[in-house]
Amino acid sequence: MTANVHLLKLSVGSESVEQLIDWQRHRSKQRKDGRYYHLTRMWPKRAGELLEGGSIYWVIQGVILARQRITAFEEVIGEDAIRRCAIFLDAEVIRTEATPKRPFQGWRYLAAGDAPRDLARGAAGDGLPPALAAALAEIGVR
């Protein structure tokens, strides 16, 4: 499956890809049947397209650094009776080319053609501070 569209989301509070992974695997209570989900108030109107290979691209400290494939959407009604959308994500976090991104609220759609490329496993940039990875990307060093 080749996605036509992805989601772009700020990973609020994360300072690195490792911290994002740690949060999802060890500290978040947003789990169902052992699977992590991201909870949001808005239901994507393009959910069908997103399930055709789409991912959430994570912005960490102003830089897109990683993505996770979207596997499902489920409705969640909170204790406050508000309907929310659980976006279930594949456990694998794939690092991407460092791409600067200005802050925004909520999530945004990201066209497949605008999505940063995946990094090869162990490629330069793994574990670098986000600002340094972005600076290197801007000058063409990866």
C-alpha positions in Angstrom: 0.0 0.0 0.0 1.2 3.4 -0.9 -0.2 6.3 1.1 -1.4 9.5 -0.5 -1.6 11.3 2.8 -0.2 11.2 6.2 -0.7 13.1 9.5 1.8 15.6 11.0 1.7 15.9 14.8 3.8 17.7 17.4 5.3 15.3 20.1 4.7 17.8 22.9 7.2 17.3 25.7 9.5 15.0 23.8 13.1 16.1 23.5 14.2 13.2 21.3 13.0 10.2 19.4 14.2 8.0 22.2 12.0 9.9 24.7 9.0 9.5 22.4 9.6 5.8 22.2 10.0 5.5 26.0 6.8 7.4 26.6 4.8 5.2 24.3 6.2 1.9 25.5 6.6 2.5 29.3 4.8 5.5 30.6 1.6 6.2 28.5 -1.6 4.7 29.7 -3.0 5.0 26.2 -2.9 1.3 25.4 -5.5 -1.3 24.3 -4.6 -5.0 23.9 -0.9 -4.0 24.2 -1.1 -1.5 21.4 -0.3 2.2 21.8 -2.8 4.8 20.5 -2.6 8.6 20.2 -5.8 10.3 21.4 -7.2 13.3 19.7 -10.5 15.2 19.8 -10.9 15.5 16.0 -11.6 12.5 13.8 -9.7 12.7 10.5 -12.1 13.2 7.5 -9.5 11.3 5.4 -9.3 8.2 7.7 -9.8 5.8 4.9 -6.9 7.2 3.0 -4.7 7.2 6.1 -5.3 3.5 6.6 -3.9 2.9 3.1 -0.3 3.1 4.4 -0.4 6.5 6.1 1.8 7.4 9.0 2.0 10.0 11.8 5.1 12.1 11.2 6.4 13.3 14.6 7.7 16.9 15.1 10.1 16.9 18.0 11.4 20.3 19.1 10.5 21.9 15.8 11.9 19.2 13.6 10.2 16.2 11.9 12.4 13.3 13.0 10.3 10.1 13.0 7.1 8.4 11.8 4.8 5.6 12.8 2.4 3.8 10.5 -1.3 4.2 11.4 -3.0 0.9 11.8 -6.6 1.7 13.0 -9.0 4.3 14.3 -11.4 3.7 17.1 -14.0 5.9 18.9 -13.3 6.6 22.6 -15.8 8.2 24.9 -14.1 9.8 27.9 -15.4 10.1 31.4 -16.4 13.6 30.4 -18.7 12.1 27.7 -16.7 13.7 24.9 -16.1 11.7 21.8 -12.5 11.3 20.8 -10.5 9.4 18.2 -7.9 6.8 19.1 -5.3 6.6 16.4 -3.5 3.2 16.8 0.1 3.2 15.7 2.5 0.5 14.7 5.1 -0.2 17.4 8.0 0.5 15.1 9.2 4.1 15.1 11.0 4.9 11.9 13.5 7.7 11.8 13.2 10.2 9.0 15.4 12.9 7.5 15.4 15.9 9.8 13.0 18.5 8.4 12.3 21.8 10.2 8.7 22.5 10.9 7.1 25.6 12.5 4.8 25.0 15.5 1.1 24.4 15.0 -1.9 23.2 17.0 -3.5 19.8 16.7 -2.5 17.8 13.7 -2.2 18.5 10.0 -2.4 16.5 6.8 0.9 15.9 5.1 0.9 15.0 1.4 3.0 11.9 0.6 5.1 13.9 -1.8 6.0 16.4 1.0 6.9 13.7 3.6 10.6 13.4 4.6 12.3 10.2 3.5 13.1 7.5 5.9 16.6 7.2 7.2 18.5 3.9 6.7 18.9 2.1 10.0 22.0 3.4 11.7 22.3 6.3 9.3 24.0 9.6 10.4 21.6 11.7 12.4 20.5 8.9 14.8 20.5 10.2 18.3 21.6 13.8 17.4 19.8 16.6 19.1 16.9 17.8 16.9 18.3 21.3 16.3 21.7 19.8 15.2 20.0 17.3 12.9 17.9 20.0 11.3 20.9 22.3 10.8 22.8 19.4 9.1 19.8 18.7 6.9 19.6 22.3 5.9 23.1 22.3 4.6 22.8 18.9 2.9 24.7 16.8 5.4 22.8 13.7 6.5 
